[in-house]
Each structure stands twice: as structure tokens, then as C-alpha cells.
Amino acid sequence: MTNARRFVGKDCVVTGAGGGIGRAVALRLAAEGARVAILDIDLNGARETLFLCGDDHHGFAGRLDVRSEASIANAAAQAAEVFGGVDVLVNNAGIEKLGSIEETTPDVWDDIMAVNLRGPYLTSRIFAPQLLARAASTGGAAVVHNASLMGQVSSPRLAAYCASKAGLISLTRSMALDFATRKIRVNCVCPGIIHTDMLERRFALEANREEAYQRVSQRPPVHYIGNPEDVAAAIAYLAADESRFVTGSALTIDGGVGAA
Ligand SMILES: NC(=O)c1ccc[n+]([C@@H]2O[C@H](COP(=O)([O-])OP(=O)(O)OC[C@H]3O[C@@H](n4cnc5c(N)ncnc54)[C@H](O)[C@@H]3O)[C@@H](O)[C@H]2O)c1
């Protein structure tokens, strides 16, 4: 953990914060003094994250489906009412479904794109006025997308997921350029293998979960799997003022997998 307090007085929004990496991000930002809007399609998960943030945290939990414009607009209205503006937006919500293009039906393709790529686009677009207003009054705001190493390299039977994450890395660059002079920095993280429910759902497809865990743990050159806190630390850095000269970048957090 950290003793840093980089987010005192800052208002942050995290999507998909009801579990996994999003929960770790919300907890990290809250521990560093932020008020956090903890948003997830799973309201119970979001409420649990809020509870874990502790009694002295003054954020809120809400249900958000990043596939729906109305749902995002509703969350943005709540953030405006409770916070009066937003300093940091973390577009973390994402889904993964295995499949080559032959195995991926158009419906599955559309769903992955709707959550992983259209979701961050729509959420950024709807929160942009609040981010711009804060950037103008405080001197800076930040957006961090949770992309993936799978947007930089590829893997068999992950066609739609990889395409969505490559698109998100590209969106990061476009947004960074469009907002550069208006003081919103836009970056993304590219995690490798991180131990969350998403990974456990993959292990559940294997005959022997323990064997699969051991095998996958050996894949990164460091010979261990990352945890959500590893990614949260990188997202916090990109969201904090200390990274003021960093925009349009993709930070890989993968124990060296992509280096090989
Ligand atoms: N776990 C990994 O190895 C890994 C690696 C690289 C990138 N990522 C990315 O990190 C992000 C978080 O993944 P995770 O591993 O924590 O997964 P997870 O499945 O544990 O958590 C994802 C969260 O997103 C929420 N969510 C799903 N659909 C949503 C929607 N339509 N609207 C709002 N919320 C929604 C879920 O309810 C869940 O709480 C994803 O974007 C994922 O692609 C994960």
C-alpha cells in the first residue's frame, strides 16, 4: 500500500468498480483521499466496494451499464449533483469472450465492442463537459482507459477482445490529441495476466484449475501473475498530477510477457 495522498479534494469516476481491477482502483483512489463514484452494472458489487472504502469516504455507488447512453447520462447527472464536477475518469469496465472469428457470432462481437470500445467512447463523451470544467478551474483533469496487452499483441481465440482493446489504445491517442490544449490528459494501461474473476472464469473452462493456475503463472518472465493492485498503482500514477507531461501513452503492466 501507500501513504501518498495525491487525490485529496479530487472527484473520480470508476466504471466496472464492483470487482476486480476496478474495485482495486476505487480503493486506491479513495485511500489517497479521493471521493469516488463507484459504478458497475452489478450494483451489489459497487455497494460492496463503497463499503470497503470505509466510513470516512464520501463517494457513492451506482448502477451503470456502459452500453447504454441513458445509463451513463444518469450516472453523470448523479456525479454532477454529488461532486459538482469530475477530475478523473477511469474507463475500466470490460468483458472477455473466447473465440476465433468463426466461433464469434455477430451478437457476441457487437457486445464486446459495445462494452470494451463504445463504452469508453460514450462515457468519455458524456463526462467530457464535467472534466473540461474541472480542468479549466484546477489546471488539469485525466482520463485513464483500461485496455490490455491483448490490444498490443494477440492470442488465439480472442479475436473480438483483441480488436476492441487495440481500438481502445487508438482511442486513447485520438482523445489525448483532441484534449491536449484543454488540459485533459488521456492515457491507457495495458495489463497482462491479472488475477481477477475474469481470469478465474478462464480457469473454470480447464479440467484442472490448479494445474492451469500453475501453468499460467509461469508464462510471465517474472514467473508470477499480477494482482489488481499492480494495475491500480499504474492507473493512479496516470490519474495523478505527477504524470502531468504524460498523455497519449499506453503503459504495459505484464511482468514482461510483451517483451518476449
Ligand atoms: N484480468 C486480466 O487479466 C485483464 C488483463 C488485461 C485487461 N483487463 C481489463 O481490465 C478491466 C477489468 O477486468 P477484470 O479482470 O477486473 O474483470 P472482472 O470481470 O473481474 O471485472 C469487470 C467488472 O466490469 C463490470 N462490467 C461488465 N460489463 C459492464 C457494463 N456493461 N457496464 C458496467 N460495468 C460492467 C463487471 O460487473 C465487473 O465488476 C477490463 O476492461 C479487462 O478487459 C483485465
The ligand as an ORCA input file, in Angstrom:
! r2SCAN-3c Opt
* xyz 0 1
  N      -7.844     -9.731    -15.630
  C      -6.979     -9.596    -16.603
  O      -6.085    -10.456    -16.791
  C      -7.016     -8.381    -17.510
  C      -5.943     -8.190    -18.381
  C      -5.956     -7.085    -19.226
  C      -7.016     -6.189    -19.203
  N      -8.048     -6.402    -18.356
  C      -9.141     -5.423    -18.383
  O      -9.357     -4.888    -17.097
  C     -10.722     -4.491    -16.954
  C     -11.283     -5.102    -15.671
  O     -11.190     -6.507    -15.793
  P     -11.216     -7.507    -14.542
  O     -10.189     -8.526    -14.786
  O     -11.243     -6.724    -13.275
  O     -12.627     -8.190    -14.844
  P     -13.842     -8.572    -13.864
  O     -14.745     -9.398    -14.717
  O     -13.306     -9.112    -12.597
  O     -14.493     -7.153    -13.575
  C     -15.135     -6.418    -14.600
  C     -16.190     -5.528    -13.971
  O     -16.854     -4.821    -15.039
  C     -18.254     -4.887    -14.797
  N     -18.993     -4.760    -16.064
  C     -19.128     -5.698    -17.039
  N     -19.923     -5.238    -18.002
  C     -20.294     -3.974    -17.652
  C     -21.111     -2.987    -18.247
  N     -21.756     -3.202    -19.403
  N     -21.248     -1.796    -17.623
  C     -20.638     -1.571    -16.443
  N     -19.878     -2.474    -15.803
  C     -19.698     -3.668    -16.415
  C     -18.478     -6.240    -14.129
  O     -19.705     -6.309    -13.432
  C     -17.256     -6.337    -13.230
  O     -17.468     -5.765    -11.946
  C     -11.430     -4.956    -18.226
  O     -11.569     -3.887    -19.132
  C     -10.478     -6.011    -18.783
  O     -10.610     -6.163    -20.168
  C      -8.077     -7.477    -17.498
*
